[in-house]
Amino acid sequence: MNSYIILLLAAVLLFTPSCKKDYLEKTPDEDLTQEQVFTNAIFAEQYLANIYSHLPKELAMVDNPCVGCAVNNAFNAASDELEISYEPNFTNAMNNGNWNADSYVQDIWSQSYIAIRKANIFLENIGKLVPSELATEDKITNWKGEAMFLRALHHFFLIRAYGPVPIIDRTLLLDEDLTAFKRQPIEKCVEFIVSECDKAAALLPLRITATTDYGKPSKVTCMALKARALLYMASPLWNGNPDYASFKDKEGMRLFPDFQAARWEAAAAAAKACIDLAESAGHKLHRSGADPVKNYQEVFYINFNEEVFFTSNDPDYLNIDAYSEPRGMAGAGWPLQDATQNIVDDYEMANGIRPILGYNADMTPVINPLSGYNENTQAVTATDHYYAGTRGMYVDREPRFYASINFTGAKFKTGPPQNRSTPLEFWKGGIDGRPFDAGANFSETGYLMKKLTNPSYVMQPKAGPIRTWIFFRLGEQYLNYAEALNEAQGPLPDVYKYVNLIRDRAGLPGLSPGLSQSDMRERIRHERRIELAFETHRYFDEHRWKIAEKTDNANIYGLDVLTDGYNISSDAFYVRKVVEKRVFEKKHYLWPIQQRELEKNRNLVQNPGW
């Protein structure tokens, strides 16, 4: 998003004439009627752009949102890939099971329905605008497509958290009976989103190319949302889940359907259609050269690169860069976004073999002897990614590991403007580890999330381009298609093709031939875990696959960051330690609807277990 989203109109426009007097000294456009807004091209476009302000701030993983603000990202750190070492963070309450329908601050429900209402108002009134040089017929058509897409997207944000929700496709009057609106079956919600995506795609350009339009959706964006929604619909959480077979509304209507294998076929077809359309528009996996680490890392800090379909702006560096910056960097970072040992162990070796097969009772790893992994050695020589002396557990790992994780011994920002020439040190007393003064910020796992950060960022003074959050990109669609096709028909050649395209960009060998459907399922799930790490996919993958009872009802591990006297060679520092014992119950597969919403509308039923 460029200047399109950073707009003159920041607040909700008021649609009733003012009864106040001149002594309030209001500006001429502070109180506008609905008629005035939608007969003026500038105001109409500003109104549309204001809807974008409700997109979730998924780059913001540490701080809780302000009251009435767009929601922050509560999902990455509620999965097994990230720990937030900031106690007030809402995910800490989620992870210890201490949340309910009255107690949480991530108000997805209100923010999405506010955005949906604004989209409905726009769609119902934009016909009043007479085409002009400022608003040509083509531009007005595109605006309609944008509003339709945003309406669909916010319905998707609702269902991925709450499951079945009321479908609101028109403006509700203030005196309407809200009890007439009830939760619709999940398949009906997905059908609505799919239909809206198809209709919006017909109104939008194939691809956004003008820099002034970055951040707007395209036909490809609509098809990406459609494909993701159908993938979720085909997955075990929603598709024939026996735990929800008896979940009904107050009139006895089932809210979750019986299993249909055809849903996997529909998801595969939608993802392939998205891929074909995207590639016809010039989208491709990002590569700037022969370095797979750089190719992958750049996807997330080169804004609007050729892989990206749809993003939102986040100019606040605190939301991602500062909270991933090691303490020893210039200006001293606030290292609160801590990658877990759980995900560190899941990255492959450079030879494409997973190093760890499981764990013994004392959490020592069961090592795959074919991988070449050895935790008890140290690197003899330095590489582009780590210094000599780095622990063997970080040596010869796959390129995405070095693009995504900061670890003890790593090289970080060795070029300008920082020019750091010493290894990262996450042990207590190390320049990046826990200091001896109480209360300071430090990584609780011994790792930091490196992915998503910008290598040019400096804490003081903050500098660099506006950061963007990627909602949809081509790499995800490759994996969506591979998963859905494998579930529908087994490991066909196209399944191998699209997984191997992801692995090739990552500098890894292709999958072994002859995999069974279940073996391929495991490989695709692993590939999603690594390729899509920290992009708000893992949480929802764990849920839709119904594996969260295992992965999120478990210990989160890190290193011994609390004992002093260590150095880079200290064996004891690298022993896995429990950082947090997380709690996950079956009811957590769906978020609870806020109690206040149930009190407003007695026809809403609460999610199971809440």
C-alpha positions in Angstrom: 0.0 0.0 0.0 1.3 3.4 -0.8 -0.4 6.7 -0.4 -3.7 5.0 -1.1 -4.0 3.7 2.5 -2.3 6.6 4.3 -5.3 8.8 3.8 -6.7 12.1 4.6 -9.8 10.5 6.2 -8.7 8.6 9.3 -12.0 8.4 11.2 -15.4 7.0 10.4 -17.4 9.5 8.5 -20.6 10.6 10.2 -23.7 10.3 8.2 -26.2 12.4 10.1 -26.4 16.2 9.6 -24.9 18.2 12.5 -27.2 19.8 15.0 -24.3 21.6 16.6 -23.6 25.3 16.4 -20.7 27.2 15.0 -19.1 27.6 18.4 -17.7 24.1 18.0 -15.6 25.4 15.2 -15.9 22.3 13.1 -14.2 22.0 9.7 -16.5 22.0 6.7 -16.1 18.2 6.0 -16.2 17.0 9.7 -19.9 16.2 9.6 -21.0 14.8 6.2 -24.2 13.2 5.2 -24.2 10.0 3.3 -25.4 11.8 0.3 -22.5 14.2 0.4 -19.9 11.5 0.8 -21.1 9.4 -2.1 -21.7 12.2 -4.6 -18.1 13.4 -4.1 -15.3 11.3 -5.7 -12.7 12.4 -3.2 -14.8 11.6 -0.2 -16.1 8.3 -1.7 -12.5 7.1 -2.3 -11.5 8.2 1.2 -14.4 6.3 2.7 -13.4 3.2 0.8 -9.8 3.5 1.9 -10.8 3.8 5.5 -12.1 0.2 5.4 -8.5 -0.9 5.0 -7.7 0.5 8.4 -9.5 -2.5 9.9 -7.1 -5.1 8.4 -5.4 -6.9 11.3 -1.9 -5.7 12.1 -0.3 -9.1 11.8 3.2 -7.6 12.0 2.4 -6.6 15.6 3.0 -9.7 17.7 4.1 -8.3 21.0 1.9 -5.4 22.1 -1.8 -5.8 22.7 -4.1 -3.7 20.6 -5.6 -0.5 21.9 -9.4 -0.5 22.6 -11.3 -0.1 19.4 -8.2 -0.6 17.2 -7.4 -3.1 14.5 -6.4 -6.4 16.1 -2.8 -7.5 16.5 -1.4 -10.9 15.8 -2.3 -13.3 18.6 -1.7 -16.4 16.5 2.0 -16.9 15.9 2.9 -17.0 19.6 -0.1 -19.2 20.3 1.5 -21.8 18.0 4.6 -23.9 18.7 6.9 -21.7 16.6 7.1 -18.6 18.7 7.3 -17.4 22.4 6.7 -13.8 23.4 8.9 -12.8 26.4 6.6 -10.0 27.4 4.3 -11.1 30.1 1.2 -8.8 29.4 1.0 -10.2 25.9 -2.4 -11.8 25.4 -1.0 -15.0 23.9 0.5 -15.8 27.3 -3.0 -16.0 28.7 -4.0 -18.2 25.7 -1.1 -20.5 26.2 -1.8 -21.1 29.9 -5.5 -21.5 29.3 -6.4 -18.4 31.2 -8.9 -16.8 28.8 -12.6 -16.9 28.3 -15.5 -15.1 26.6 -15.1 -12.0 29.0 -11.4 -11.7 29.2 -9.7 -11.2 25.9 -8.6 -8.0 24.1 -8.3 -9.2 20.5 -11.7 -8.1 19.3 -11.8 -9.8 15.9 -15.6 -9.9 16.0 -16.2 -6.1 16.3 -13.3 -5.0 14.0 -14.4 -7.3 11.2 -18.1 -6.5 11.5 -17.3 -2.7 11.5 -15.3 -3.2 8.3 -18.1 -5.3 6.8 -20.7 -2.6 7.6 -18.5 0.0 6.0 -18.1 -2.2 2.9 -21.9 -2.7 2.7 -22.5 1.1 3.0 -20.0 1.7 0.3 -21.5 -0.9 -2.1 -25.1 0.3 -1.5 -24.2 4.0 -2.1 -21.4 4.2 -4.7 -24.0 4.1 -7.5 -24.9 7.7 -6.5 -21.5 8.9 -7.8 -21.6 10.3 -11.3 -18.5 9.2 -13.3 -16.0 12.0 -13.8 -12.3 12.6 -14.5 -11.6 11.9 -10.8 -13.8 8.8 -10.8 -14.1 7.2 -14.2 -16.4 4.3 -14.8 -13.5 1.9 -14.7 -12.3 3.3 -11.4 -15.7 3.1 -9.8 -15.9 -0.6 -11.0 -12.6 -1.3 -9.4 -13.7 0.4 -6.2 -16.8 -1.9 -6.1 -14.5 -4.9 -6.5 -12.2 -3.7 -3.6 -15.2 -3.3 -1.3 -16.5 -6.7 -2.2 -13.2 -8.3 -1.6 -12.7 -6.6 1.7 -16.2 -7.8 2.8 -15.2 -11.4 1.9 -11.8 -11.1 3.6 -13.3 -9.9 6.8 -15.9 -12.7 6.8 -12.9 -15.0 6.4 -11.1 -13.4 9.3 -14.2 -14.2 11.4 -14.6 -17.8 10.4 -10.9 -18.7 10.8 -11.2 -17.7 14.5 -14.9 -18.4 15.4 -16.1 -20.9 12.8 -19.7 -20.3 11.7 -20.8 -16.6 11.9 -23.7 -14.4 10.8 -23.3 -13.5 7.1 -23.9 -9.7 6.8 -24.3 -8.8 3.1 -26.3 -5.5 3.5 -26.4 -2.5 5.8 -28.4 -3.1 9.0 -30.7 -0.4 10.1 -30.3 1.0 13.6 -33.8 -0.2 14.6 -33.6 -3.7 13.1 -34.0 -6.7 15.3 -30.5 -8.1 15.7 -31.9 -11.4 16.8 -32.9 -12.1 13.2 -29.2 -12.6 12.4 -27.8 -15.9 13.6 -24.7 -18.0 12.9 -24.8 -19.7 9.5 -23.4 -23.2 8.8 -19.7 -23.0 8.1 -20.2 -24.3 4.6 -22.6 -21.5 3.9 -20.1 -19.0 5.2 -17.4 -20.4 2.9 -19.8 -20.4 -0.1 -20.5 -16.7 0.5 -16.8 -15.9 0.6 -16.2 -17.9 -2.6 -19.0 -16.2 -4.3 -17.9 -12.7 -3.3 -14.3 -13.5 -4.5 -15.6 -14.6 -7.9 -17.8 -11.4 -8.2 -14.9 -9.1 -7.0 -12.4 -10.7 -9.3 -14.7 -9.8 -12.3 -14.4 -6.2 -11.3 -10.7 -5.9 -10.6 -7.5 -5.7 -12.7 -5.5 -8.9 -13.2 -2.5 -7.5 -11.2 -1.6 -4.3 -9.4 1.2 -2.6 -11.2 1.0 1.1 -10.4 2.9 2.0 -7.3 0.1 4.3 -6.2 -2.2 1.3 -6.1 0.0 -1.0 -4.1 -2.1 -2.6 -1.4 -5.2 -2.9 -3.4 -6.5 -6.4 -4.3 -6.4 -7.8 -7.8 -8.1 -10.7 -9.5 -5.3 -12.9 -8.3 -5.8 -11.7 -4.7 -9.5 -12.7 -4.9 -8.6 -16.2 -6.2 -6.0 -16.6 -3.4 -8.6 -15.9 -0.7 -11.0 -18.3 -2.5 -8.4 -21.0 -2.5 -7.5 -20.6 1.1 -11.1 -20.6 2.3 -11.8 -23.8 0.3 -8.7 -25.4 1.8 -9.9 -24.7 5.3 -13.4 -26.0 4.4 -11.9 -29.3 3.2 -9.8 -29.8 6.3 -10.7 -32.0 9.3 -11.7 -29.2 11.6 -14.7 -28.2 9.5 -15.2 -31.1 7.1 -17.0 -33.9 8.9 -15.5 -33.2 12.4 -17.2 -35.7 14.7 -16.6 -33.3 17.7 -19.0 -30.8 16.1 -21.6 -33.2 14.6 -24.2 -32.2 17.2 -23.3 -28.5 17.4 -26.5 -26.7 16.3 -28.1 -23.3 16.7 -31.1 -22.6 18.9 -33.5 -23.7 16.2 -31.7 -27.0 15.6 -29.7 -26.2 12.5 -26.4 -28.0 12.2 -23.5 -25.6 12.0 -20.9 -28.1 10.7 -21.5 -30.6 7.9 -20.8 -34.2 7.3 -17.6 -35.1 5.5 -17.4 -34.7 1.7 -14.3 -35.8 -0.1 -15.2 -33.5 -3.0 -14.3 -30.5 -0.9 -10.6 -31.5 -1.4 -11.2 -31.5 -5.1 -12.7 -28.1 -5.0 -9.8 -26.7 -2.9 -7.3 -28.2 -5.4 -9.1 -26.7 -8.4 -9.3 -23.3 -6.8 -5.6 -23.2 -5.8 -4.5 -24.4 -9.3 -6.7 -21.7 -10.9 -5.1 -19.1 -8.7 -1.6 -20.3 -9.6 -2.3 -20.3 -13.3 -3.9 -16.8 -13.2 -1.0 -15.5 -11.0 1.7 -16.8 -13.3 -0.1 -15.5 -16.4 0.0 -12.1 -14.7 3.8 -12.4 -14.2 3.9 -13.5 -10.5 6.6 -16.0 -9.7 8.7 -17.2 -6.7 11.1 -14.4 -5.8 14.7 -15.0 -6.7 17.3 -12.2 -7.0 20.3 -14.5 -7.6 21.9 -17.8 -6.8 21.8 -17.4 -3.0 18.8 -19.3 -1.6 19.1 -17.6 1.8 18.9 -14.2 0.3 16.1 -15.3 -2.2 13.9 -16.4 0.7 14.8 -13.6 3.1 14.1 -10.9 0.5 10.5 -12.1 0.0 9.6 -10.5 3.3 11.4 -7.2 3.2 11.5 -6.2 -0.5 8.0 -4.7 -0.7 5.7 -5.7 -3.4 8.1 -8.2 -5.0 6.9 -10.4 -7.8 5.8 -13.2 -5.4 3.4 -11.1 -3.4 -0.4 -10.7 -4.2 -1.7 -8.6 -1.3 -0.1 -6.7 1.6 -0.9 -4.1 4.2 1.4 -1.3 5.4 2.9 -1.1 8.9 5.3 1.8 9.2 5.9 1.2 13.0 9.3 -0.6 13.2 8.5 -1.5 16.8 6.1 -4.1 15.6 8.7 -6.3 13.9 12.2 -5.1 13.7 12.8 -3.7 17.2 11.3 -6.7 18.9 13.5 -9.0 16.9 16.7 -6.9 17.3 19.3 -8.5 19.6 20.4 -6.5 22.6 23.9 -6.1 21.4 23.0 -4.2 18.3 23.4 -0.4 17.9 20.7 1.3 20.0 20.0 -2.0 21.9 17.1 -4.0 20.6 14.1 -5.3 22.5 14.4 -9.0 21.9 10.9 -10.3 22.7 10.0 -12.4 19.6 11.6 -15.7 20.5 11.7 -18.6 18.1 11.3 -21.9 19.9 13.6 -24.8 20.1 10.6 -26.8 18.7 10.8 -25.1 15.3 14.6 -24.9 15.3 14.8 -28.7 15.5 12.4 -29.0 12.6 14.5 -27.3 10.0 16.3 -29.7 7.7 20.0 -30.0 7.0 21.5 -28.6 3.9 21.3 -32.1 2.3 17.5 -32.0 2.7 17.3 -34.5 5.5 15.5 -33.8 8.8 18.1 -34.2 11.6 15.9 -35.1 14.5 13.5 -38.1 14.5 12.1 -37.6 18.1 13.2 -37.2 21.7 14.2 -39.3 24.6 12.5 -39.0 27.9 15.2 -36.4 29.0 14.6 -34.4 25.8 17.9 -35.3 24.2 17.2 -35.7 20.5 17.0 -38.9 18.6 19.3 -38.0 15.7 18.8 -39.2 12.1 22.3 -40.8 11.3 21.8 -40.0 7.6 21.5 -36.3 8.3 25.1 -35.4 9.4 23.7 -33.6 12.4 25.9 -33.5 15.5 25.1 -31.3 18.5 28.4 -32.0 20.3 30.7 -30.4 17.7 31.7 -26.8 16.9 32.3 -25.2 13.5 35.9 -25.2 12.7 35.6 -22.5 10.1 33.3 -19.6 9.5 30.7 -19.3 6.8 28.5 -16.5 5.5 26.0 -17.3 8.2 28.0 -18.2 11.4 31.4 -17.8 13.0 33.9 -20.4 13.8 33.1 -22.0 17.2 29.3 -22.1 16.5 27.6 -25.1 17.9 27.1 -28.1 15.6 23.3 -27.9 16.0 23.4 -24.8 13.8 26.0 -26.0 11.3 25.0 -27.1 7.7 21.3 -26.4 8.2 19.0 -25.6 5.3 19.1 -22.1 3.8 15.7 -21.1 5.3 17.0 -21.7 8.8 19.7 -19.0 8.3 17.1 -16.6 6.8 14.6 -17.2 9.7 16.4 -17.8 13.0 19.0 -15.9 15.0 21.1 -18.2 17.2 24.3 -18.1 19.3 27.2 -17.9 16.9 25.2 -16.4 14.1 26.4 -13.6 11.9 23.9 -10.7 11.9 24.0 -7.4 10.1 27.7 -7.7 9.3 27.4 -5.1 6.6 26.5 -1.4 6.7 25.0 0.4 8.5 25.6 -1.8 11.6 28.9 -3.6 10.6 28.7 -6.0 13.5 31.8 -8.2 13.6 31.1 -10.5 16.6 28.8 -13.5 16.9 25.4 -13.3 18.6 25.5 -14.4 22.2 22.3 -15.4 23.9 23.6 -16.9 27.1 23.1 -15.0 30.4 25.7 -12.2 30.5 26.4 -12.5 26.7 26.0 -9.2 24.9 22.7 -10.4 23.4 21.5 -12.5 26.3 19.9 -11.9 29.7 21.7 -9.1 31.5 22.4 -9.3 35.2 20.1 -6.4 36.0 16.6 -7.6 36.6 13.6 -6.6 34.5 15.5 -6.2 31.2 14.2 -7.6 27.9 15.9 -10.8 26.7 15.1 -13.9 24.7 13.6 -16.6 26.9 14.5 -19.4 24.4 18.0 -18.4 23.3 16.7 -17.6 19.8 15.1 -14.7 18.0 12.9 -14.6 14.9 15.0 -13.2 12.0 12.5 -13.8 9.3 10.4 -10.7 8.4 13.1 -8.3 9.6 14.8 -5.8 7.4 18.6 -6.0 7.4 18.9 -2.3 7.0 17.0 -1.5 10.2 18.8 0.3 13.0 17.2 1.0 16.4 18.5 4.5 16.7 17.6 6.3 14.6 14.9 4.2 13.1 15.4 4.2 9.4 14.3 2.3 6.3 11.3 1.7 4.1 7.7 1.2 5.3 7.2 -2.4 6.3 4.5 -4.5 4.8 2.7 -7.6 5.9 2.0 -10.2 3.3 -1.5 -11.7 3.4 -1.2 -13.7 0.2 1.8 -14.8 -1.9 2.4 -17.4 -4.6 4.5 -19.8 -2.4 1.5 -20.4 -0.1 -0.7 -21.3 -3.1 1.8 -23.9 -4.3 1.5 -25.6 -1.0 -2.3 -25.2 -0.8 -2.6 -26.9 -4.2 -0.2 -29.7 -3.3 -2.0 -30.5 -0.1 -5.5 -30.4 -1.5 -4.5 -32.5 -4.6 -2.7 -35.1 -2.4 -5.8 -35.4 -0.2 -8.1 -35.6 -3.2 -6.1 -38.0 -5.4 -2.9 -38.9 -3.8 0.7 -38.0 -4.6 0.3 -37.2 -8.3 3.1 -35.6 -10.3 1.7 -32.1 -9.7 2.0 -32.7 -6.0 5.7 -33.3 -6.3 6.1 -30.5 -8.8 4.8 -27.7 -6.6 6.4 -28.9 -3.4 9.7 -29.3 -5.2 9.4 -25.8 -6.7 9.3 -24.5 -3.1 12.2 -26.6 -2.1 14.3 -25.7 -5.1 14.0 -22.0 -4.3 15.1 -22.9 -0.8 18.2 -24.7 -2.2 17.0 -28.1 -1.2 16.7 -31.4 -3.2 13.3 -32.6 -4.3 11.2 -35.1 -2.5 12.0 -38.8 -2.8 9.8 -40.5 -5.4 7.3 -43.3 -4.4 5.9 -41.6 -1.4 2.5 -42.9 -0.1 -0.4 -40.5 0.3 0.2 -40.4 4.1 3.9 -39.9 3.7 3.3 -37.1 1.3 0.8 -35.6 3.7 3.5 -35.5 6.4 6.0 -34.0 4.0 3.6 -31.2 2.9 2.8 -30.4 6.5 6.4 -30.2 7.3 7.1 -28.0 4.3 4.3 -25.6 5.3 5.8 -25.4 8.8 9.1 -24.2 7.5 8.2 -22.3 4.3 5.3 -20.4 6.0 6.9 -20.0 9.4 5.8 -16.8 11.3 3.3 -15.9 8.6 0.2 -16.7 10.7 -0.3 -20.1 9.0 1.0 -22.5 11.6 -1.7 -21.7 14.2 -4.5 -22.3 11.8 -2.8 -25.3 10.2 -2.5 -26.9 13.6 -6.2 -26.2 14.2 -7.6 -27.2 10.8 -5.6 -30.5 10.9 -6.8 -31.1 14.4 -3.2 -31.6 15.8 -3.2 -28.7 18.2 -4.1 -31.0 21.1 -0.7 -32.5 20.6 1.5 -29.6 19.4 0.0 -26.8 21.6 -0.7 -28.9 24.6 3.0 -29.5 25.2 6.2 -28.0 26.5 7.9 -25.2 24.6 11.6 -25.6 24.7 14.6 -23.3 24.6 18.2 -23.2 25.9 19.5 -22.5 29.3 19.4 -18.7 29.2 19.1 -18.3 33.0 22.4 -19.6 34.2 25.5 -17.3 34.1 29.1 -18.3 33.5 28.6 -19.7 30.0 30.4 -19.0 26.7 29.9 -20.1 23.1 31.6 -23.5 24.0 29.6 -24.3 27.1 27.9 -27.6 26.7 25.4 -26.9 29.4 24.0 -23.8 27.6 22.8 -25.9 24.7 20.8 -28.4 26.8 17.0 -28.1 26.1 15.0 -26.5 28.9 11.3 -26.1 29.3 10.3 -22.5 28.7 6.6 -22.9 29.1 4.1 -25.8 29.7 1.3 -24.8 27.4 -2.4 -25.7 27.9 -4.7 -26.6 25.0 -8.2 -28.0 25.4 -10.6 -29.0 22.7 -12.6 -25.9 23.1 -9.6 -23.9 22.0 -10.0 -25.0 18.4 -12.5 -22.2 18.1 -12.4 -18.8 19.8 -15.3 -18.0 22.1 -17.7 -15.3 21.0 -17.5 -12.4 23.4 -20.1 -12.5 26.1 -21.3 -9.0 25.3 -22.2 -10.2 21.7 -24.2 -13.0 23.1 -26.1 -10.5 25.3 -26.8 -8.3 22.4 -28.2 -11.1 20.3 -29.9 -14.0 22.2 -30.0 -16.1 19.0 -26.2 -16.4 18.9 -25.0 -19.7 20.3 -21.6 -20.0 22.0 -18.9 -22.3 20.7 -18.6 -25.8 22.2 -16.9 -25.9 25.6 -17.0 -22.2 26.3 
